[in-house]
Amino acid sequence: MVYNDRFSHRVFLGLGSNLGEREKNLRSALALLTKDGLIDLVHCSTIYRTEGVNSGRGEPEYLNQVIEVNTGLPPHHLLKVCRRVEERLGRPSRRKRSGPRVLDIDILFYDDIIVNNEELVIPHPRAARRRFVLEPLAEIAPDLLHPVMQMPISKLLKSTDDNGWIKEYERKDKGKSPVKPKAKK
């Protein structure tokens, strides 16, 4: 893919849903994120079934996916777009940090920049420890270098101590993802 000024930033987003029509929520998020032409979808991981971080409380299982996008939006503007999509699909504007949700969109990586303020932290502070992020991310970008830890995603996945289960999700529509994942090396 050719990068130009309009889509000059390589970004990885984590999508998750464990309430309502979870698969439809993920598909709708993809459509809404790319609707206005400011975000270009590059790759989608497989959708995975996973347990919630606080699954001991009887939390419904999640569907999780990682997508790679290109955009010209600065990080804080991208965050606002992600929040609008979440709210449009039913997530309340007053957000809990964890727990069941219709849709959650996290900015995992934005180029190789590091942002750390009250509103936004990039790379996502827990991305390097969570199997439900690392597994789909390694599927589409195994050589991506974590800008803080200076380790490729594939190595972070192998070294994670997260023992939460993750299983490939059998898609109801049996169709293909909007964008095929990169071939595994």
N, C-alpha and C positions, 0 to 999 in steps of 0.2 A: 504494500500500500504506500502511496506517495503522500507524504505529509506536506501540508501547505499552511499558510497563516491561519486559515479558518479552522483547521483541525490540527493544530500544532502540538497538542498535549496528549500524551498517552496515559490513560487512566484506567484503573481497575476498580470496579464496584462490586460489592457483595450484596446479593439480594436474598432475603429470607421471608418466609411466610408460614404461620402455623394456625391461622384462623380463616374460616370461610373456605372458598374454593381456591386452595393454595396454588395449584398449577395455573389457573386462570389469573390469579393475582400477579404471578411472575410474568406471564405473557403480557398482561395489561401494562405492567411497569415498563417492559421493553418498548412497547408501542408508545407510551406517553413520554418516555425519556427521549426518544428519537423523533417525536412528532413535529417539533418546530424547526428541525434541521440544524440545531446547534450542537447536537451530539450525534456522532456517527458510530454505529455499532460495528465492531471489528470481529470479535469472537465471543461465543457463549460456551461455557462449560456445560457438561452434562448436568442435569438436575439431580440432586442427591437428597435422600431422606436422612434426617439426622435427629438425634435427641436434643432437646433444649438444654441450655447451660444449667438451668435449675430444674432439670427433669424430675428430681426427687419429689417435687410438689405436684406431680400428676399433670404436668404441662404437656399439651398435644405435641406430636412430633412435627418437625419443621421440614419444609422443602427449601433447600439452599442452592444457590448458583452464583458463579462469578462470571462477570462479563468484562471484556476489554472494550473501551471506547476511545475515540479520538474526539477532542473538543478544543475550541478556542476560549471557552469560558474559564475565567480565573477560579481558583479553588472555592472561594466563598460564594461566588455566584452559582457554581455547580452544586454546592451544598443546598442553596435555596431551591434550585430546580428539584433536587432529590426530595427535599421536604415537601414541596408542593405535590409531587407525584404520590408520596406516602399519604398525605392528607386527602388527596382526591380519591384514593382507593380505600379510604376509611380509617386511617390511623389518626387518632386525636392529635391536635396540635400540642397539647400538654403531653410530653413524651416520658414514659418510664424508661429507665436505662435497660432493664431486662424484663422478661415476662412475655406472655402471649401477644401476638400482633398480627394484623392483617398483612402488613408489609413493612419491611425494614430495608433501607438502602444505606450501605456504609461506603464511604470513600476509603478504599484500602490503600491505594498508592496513586500518586499523581506525579508523573515523571519520576524524578529521583529527589524531589523536594521534601523538606521537612517543615511542617507547620505545627506550632504548639501554642494555642491560645485558648481562651475560655470557650469559644464557639466551635473550634475545629482542631483536631489533631490528626496529622498525616505524617507517616504512615499510621494506619489505624493501630491504636496501642495494644490491642489483643490479637491482631491478625497473625502474628508469628507464633502464637501458642495454640491456636484453635484448628483442630483437624478439619472442621466443616468449612473453613476458609482455605486452608493450605491444600487440601486434596483437589478441589475444583480449580484452584489457582495454578497448581502444578500441572494440571491437565492442559491448560492453555498457555502457560508461561513458566515452564520449569526452570529456565535460566534467569528469570527476573531476579535482580539483586535487591535485597532489602537494604534501603539506603542508610539505616541506622546500624543494623547488625552486620552488614557487609557479607551476607551469605545468600546464595541462591535459594529460591523457594523450594526446589527439590530437596536440598539438604535440610532446610528447616522442617519439612514434612517428615523426613526420616528421623530427625532428632526430637520431634515433639513428644512430650509426656502426656498429651491429651489422649485419654483412652476411651473417649466417647465414640459410640458406634456411628458409622456412616455407610449408607448403602445406595447404590444407583437406583433412581426412581424410574419405574415403568410408566412412561408417558401415556396418558389416556388417549391423546389424539393420534398416537403412533406416527406422527409426522416428524419432520426434521426440525431442529432448532433453526431460528431465523438465519444464523450464521454458523457454519460448521466449525468445530473446534480444530485447533492446529493439530497436525499429526504428532503423535508421541515419538520421541527420538529414541 
